[in-house]
Amino acid sequence: MVAEAWLVPALPLLAYGLFVFVGRWAGERSALFGIVALALSALSSGALLVATIQGHTVSTSVAWLTVGTLHLRMGLYVGPLQAAMVTMVSFVSCFIEIYSVGYMHGDERHNRFFANVTLFVTGMLTAVLADNLILFFMAWEIMGLCSYLLIGHWFEDMNNARAATKAFIVTRIGDAGLLLGIWWAYSLTGTFSFAALPHALAALHLPAATLNAIALLIFLGAVGKSAQIPLQIWLPDAMAGPTPISALIHAATMVAAGVYLVARTYGVFELAPSALFVVGLVGSLSAFIPATIACVQTDIKKVLAYSTISQLGYMMMALGVGAVEEGIFHLLAHAFFKALLFLGAGSVIHAAGTQDLHEMGGLWHKQKSTAITFIVGSLALSAIFPFSGFFSKDAILHAAYLSPDPVFYWLGTLAAGLTAYYMTRLCILAFFGQPRNRRLYDHAHESPAVMTVPLWVLAVPAAGLGALSGALAVFLRARPLPSIGLVEYLPLTLAVLGFLVALFVYTRPAEARRAALRSPLLRAPYVLCKQLWYFDQAGLGVMYVLGLGPSFLIAAFDRYVVDGLVNGCGTLALWFGRVWRRLSTGNGQAYMLTLAVAATIGLIVLQLTATGG
């Protein structure tokens, strides 16, 4: 088991080395390095999953670095949470890599793309298996670097380059908070171990303010990586990268890492109830607000991007109300149907040549496999019974209703209705109705088998994972929740209502929709959502205040204080020069008179000094 645990991240890392050293000569066949490595990693992960179901765990570490009294060890830990996570990550990543063979065919930086993908997955697998915060943070930063490189893969387009830079900078804000929280906790406890840290903090009997501050700093790192409010602004722009990377970031890596971080350090959060409330509040707002924005997006990938933020909000909400098992269950279920949806969107874009929903329509007739699997993913995301999303999302909302803060439940329930609305809208605009761009429609075609087979494979767990919910709940040690009566059926009712509203609205002529949006009742909410709730403008304002504000102060100090002193010395020297120039008349009698006066004054001063008066 120890060997299998090391193999899980080691195999994709080995593939990365092959990409670097021999990938250029292998050409597009080099993709096999990553596919084989991830397939073997998935098999090793499956073996670990079976072992943990049987009650076994893995814990191993080696000495890494000694500096004075600091002794750092690096090791891996595999329990039920870790085994479930690495199985999901390696399985989903493997099929994303297979899909990428078709999607990235002919790309001039093909080898670099696949190398960065395998390194990205290596970072996520290492972060999941790490038994201490130092190794976790190293893997966390590898993911941050790879996301920058992959989002900006087509960097010739300045929009892509800006999106990559934006993602890198915004997530670094969260990372700075996480690093500060790690070192603060270490300075108090002397340990980086995930297992030992909560016990060490509890034994110190620290003030509540200190514990809450440490927990919130750790949570700030999760807010950045998992794109939660207010640091969610990078994720929609990250859609500029190749679609397989969008699937990888949104389903198997990066954003899932933030949720995993909070779950992995949950013992720290249990010591800080105020921090847990903040986690629940941020999660519920992140579930609701992006769902409203997704309702008005016209880019197919951005609809799914805001959907990801919303679903991550549900996971954070679950953690905030103490439903850790339910949150992780939704994380696992979400990975499959969100990977399916992004790869399906990539198939549509590959065939239709556009990401604009208003230029699509009628693609059902051209892309049967893509349409069927995409609808399956949409039903799972919309939490329609009996698809996987219904069981996981319903469990979260159930726990939220029973929590001391039921407002989280109501925000999540409203978001459930909005999710069904915008996904139905997306499916109608993309696959049904009359083609809105005849040229693109005539060009559209079904994607090759290397792209559609992964869609069918991912559709199976998206549709059938719900049937395994009971087994997964037992495996993750979820507790049974008491009944909440008819309220328990409200999220599904709103989801069905959202489906019917979207069906009514988007089967009507487009002119009728435009006329409705001109009404005063809908115009203001529409503009608010279209402007993304002004988060980007607010972020720009904060950047000016926190970034440019100190810059202006420093510039003023440099101009008026530093330059003032330097220029003042020069001005003083010039003034003395002008005075001395006027005294230098060239008249010998004047010089003699000046000398006599100076000597007389000097004698008088000496005489007064000698007599003491």
C-alpha positions, 0 to 999 in steps of 0.5 A: 500500500505504501508503494501504491501511495507513492506511485499515484503522484510519481507516475504522472511526474515521470510522464512529465519528465518524459515530455520534457526530455523526449516529447519533442521527438515523439511528436503528437504520440507523446500524449501517450506518456500522460495517458498511460501514466494517469491510467496507471495512477488511476489503477493505483488509486483504485487499489488504495480506495479498496484498501481504505474501504476495508479499514486500512490507512497509509502513513509514511514520511521521511526526513527532508530538511534540518535547520537548527531546531527545525526538523522537516519531514515529508510524507503521505497519508491515505485515509478514506477522504484521500483515497476517494479524492485521488481516485476521482482526480486520476480517473477524470484527468485520464479521460480529459487527457484522452479527450485532449488528443482530439481537441489539441490535434495540430496545436504547435505547442502540443508537447508543452500542453500535455507536459503542463497537464501532467504536472498540474495533475501531479500537483493536485495528487500530491496536495491530496496525499500530503501529510503536512502543510509544507508539502501541501503548499509546495504542490498548491503552488505547482498548481498555481504555476500550471494554471497560469501556463495552461490558461495562457497556452495561446498567449499570442491572443492578449485576452488569453495572456491577460486572463492567465495573469489575472488568475495568477495574481488573484489566486496569489492574494489567497496564497499569501493569506494561507502562507501567513496562516501556516507560519502563524500556526507553526510559530505557536505549535511547532508542527506542520502536520495536518494530524497534529496541528488541531490538537496542538492548538487546542492544548495551548488554550489560545484566545478565540480571536487568535484561533479565528484569525488562523482559520480565516487566513487558511480559508483565504487560501481556499477562497482564492483557489476555489474562486469564492466571493470576493476572489471569484473574478479570475475563474470566468476569465480563465475560460480563455484557455483550451477547453480541456484545461477548463474541464481540468481546473473546474472538475478535478484540480485547482478549484477542488483543492480549496474545498479539500484544504478546508476539509483537511484542516477542519479540526482547526476550524472546529476550534473557531466557530466564528470562522466556520460561520464565515465559511458558511456565509461565503459559501452560500453567497457564492452559491447564489450570486454566481447562479444569477450571473450564469442566467444572462451569460451568452458564452457557453463556457462562462455559463459553466464557469459561473455554475462551477463557482456556485457549486463550490459555494454549496461545498463551502456551505456544507463545510460551514454548517458541519456537513463535511461528508456531504460537502465532499460527496458533492465535490466527488459527484460534481467532478464527474458531471462538470468534467462531462459538461466542459468536455461537451462544451468543447465538443460543441465549440470544436464542431460549431466554431463558436462559443456564443450561444446566440449563434448556435441552435439546432445542433441536436441534429448534428451532434447526437452523442454530444447532446445526449451526454450534455443533457445528462450532465445538465440534469445532474448539475440541476439536481434532478432525481435520480441523477447524482447531483440530486443526492449530494446537493439535497444532503447539503441543503438538508444539513443547512436547514438544520443548522443554526443559520437557516438563511444558508438553506434559503440561499442554496435553495434559490440557487437550485432553482436558478441552476435548473433555469440556466442549464435548461436555457443553455441546452435549448439555445445550443441544441434545439430550435432553428439554427441562428447562424446557417453558415456555422450550422452547415459546418457543424459535425459530430466530434471524433470518437477520441472526444465522444467516448470520454463523454459517454464514460463520464456520463455513466457516473454522472447519471449513476453515482446517485445510486451509489450515494448510500454506499458512499455516505457509509464510506465517508461516514456520513450521519443520517439526518432527521426529517425536515418535512415538506421543506425537504422537497422544496429544492427539487420543486424549485429546480423543476419550476426553473426548468419549466420557466426556461422552457416557456421563455426560450421556446418563445420568439427572441423578440418577445424576450427582448421586449420583456427585458425592457420592462422596469421590473426586469431591467435592473436585475438584468443589468446587475447580473450582466455587469457581474454584480460589479465585482470586477469594478469593485476589485479594480477600485480596491486595487487602486486604493490598496495598490496605487494609493500607497504608490501615490504616497511614496511618489509624493514622499520621493518628490517632495521630501527626498528630492526636496532635500537634494534640491534644497542642498543645491539651492543653498549652495547657489545662494551662498555662491550668489552672496559670495559673488557680490562680496568679491568686487575685485576692489583691494581697498574694500578687501582691506576694510573687510579684513580690518572689520573682521579682525576688530570683531574677532578681537572684541569677541576674544576680549569678551570671552577672556573677561567672562562678560 
